[in-house]
């Protein structure tokens, strides 16, 4: 057995733990910033929509190729208080209707503009935090 291998392995495990913890904390912080921007851009007359914008932990993410492990958070808009019912009894999420509009109602985007305005800063801040955590 190579001398010092246990010390190297312990150091790598410690660094990996620090990186995961730091990445999660920085993602939470940056997610709160994006959520604040979305709240600012959301229509003022819809207080329930503004209150429904939140940051949730995400241990996995589902894509078209299945579910994958994920270190980070999700910024989510809409909950049961923002559900609306149309004339024929169908229930829809007002958060989605505001973002994309319908045939009879124009779009009032708030969520994706907030993400697009902040995504470069968010990604670089998380990358910077990960590099710093790995080096320490």
C-alpha positions as a printed Julia matrix, in Angstrom:
136×3 Matrix{Float64}:
   0.0    0.0     0.0
   1.2    3.5    -0.83
   2.33   5.51    2.16
   0.06   8.48    2.93
  -2.85   7.23    0.82
  -5.23   7.4     3.79
  -4.3   11.06    4.39
  -4.94  11.94    0.74
  -8.25  10.11    0.79
  -9.31  11.89    4.0
  -8.32  15.25    2.5
 -10.37  14.6    -0.65
 -13.4   13.56    1.39
 -13.1   16.7     3.54
 -12.8   18.9     0.44
 -15.78  17.23   -1.23
 -17.9   17.75    1.89
 -16.87  21.44    2.04
 -17.62  21.92   -1.66
 -21.09  20.36   -1.38
 -21.95  22.42    1.7
 -20.63  25.67    0.2
 -22.36  25.06   -3.14
 -25.69  24.46   -1.39
 -25.32  27.61    0.73
 -24.33  29.78   -2.22
 -27.14  28.36   -4.36
 -29.62  29.21   -1.59
 -28.26  32.75   -1.34
 -28.34  33.31   -5.1
 -31.79  31.71   -5.38
 -33.12  34.18   -2.83
 -31.78  36.99   -5.03
 -33.56  35.62   -8.11
 -36.76  35.15   -6.1
 -36.56  38.76   -4.9
 -36.17  39.95   -8.5
 -39.16  37.85   -9.59
 -41.23  39.28   -6.72
 -40.27  42.78   -7.83
 -41.32  42.07  -11.45
 -44.56  40.24  -10.55
 -47.82  42.16  -11.05
 -48.53  44.36   -8.03
 -52.27  43.67   -8.05
 -51.72  39.97   -7.35
 -50.41  39.76   -3.78
 -50.92  35.98   -3.6
 -48.61  35.5    -6.57
 -45.9   37.64   -5.01
 -46.17  35.75   -1.71
 -46.03  32.39   -3.51
 -42.57  33.0    -5.04
 -40.14  30.99   -2.92
 -36.9   29.03   -2.89
 -37.04  25.27   -2.28
 -34.24  22.75   -1.74
 -33.66  20.39   -4.64
 -31.82  17.1    -4.12
 -32.74  15.86   -7.58
 -34.03  17.31  -10.82
 -36.22  15.62  -13.41
 -35.4   16.15  -17.07
 -36.55  14.5   -20.27
 -33.8   11.88  -19.69
 -34.97  11.0   -16.17
 -34.15  12.03  -12.63
 -30.62  13.18  -11.73
 -28.84  14.16   -8.52
 -28.66  17.92   -8.09
 -26.94  20.17   -5.58
 -28.93  23.36   -5.44
 -32.3   24.99   -5.08
 -35.39  25.69   -7.18
 -37.07  29.06   -7.4
 -40.81  28.3    -7.58
 -43.87  30.47   -8.17
 -47.44  29.47   -7.46
 -49.23  27.39   -4.85
 -52.8   26.53   -3.93
 -53.61  30.2    -3.21
 -52.81  31.19   -6.8
 -55.08  28.66   -8.49
 -57.84  30.15  -10.68
 -60.98  28.57  -12.12
 -62.29  29.34  -15.6
 -65.92  29.53  -16.68
 -66.16  25.82  -17.45
 -64.7   24.74  -14.1
 -61.1   24.06  -15.16
 -58.43  24.94  -12.59
 -55.21  26.63  -13.69
 -52.12  28.04  -12.04
 -52.26  31.85  -12.19
 -48.46  32.02  -11.87
 -48.16  30.27  -15.23
 -50.97  32.29  -16.84
 -49.27  35.54  -15.8
 -45.95  34.4   -17.23
 -47.15  33.08  -20.59
 -50.67  34.49  -21.08
 -53.62  32.81  -22.8
 -55.63  33.35  -25.97
 -57.71  36.0   -24.26
 -55.21  37.35  -21.73
 -51.85  38.88  -22.48
 -48.64  37.67  -20.9
 -47.11  39.56  -18.0
 -43.71  37.87  -17.69
 -41.93  38.18  -14.36
 -40.16  34.88  -13.68
 -37.96  34.28  -16.73
 -36.9   37.93  -17.06
 -35.7   37.76  -13.44
 -33.74  34.56  -14.19
 -32.3   35.87  -17.48
 -31.15  39.09  -15.84
 -29.35  37.22  -13.05
 -28.22  33.87  -14.46
 -24.68  34.89  -15.42
 -24.06  36.43  -11.99
 -25.63  33.43  -10.21
 -23.55  30.88  -12.09
 -20.3   32.77  -11.62
 -20.95  33.31   -7.9
 -21.61  29.6    -7.35
 -18.54  28.61   -9.41
 -16.39  31.08   -7.48
 -17.65  29.71   -4.14
 -16.93  26.13   -5.25
 -13.38  26.97   -6.36
 -12.74  28.8    -3.09
 -14.1   25.9    -1.01
 -11.99  23.36   -2.91
  -8.82  25.42   -2.4
  -9.32  25.87    1.35
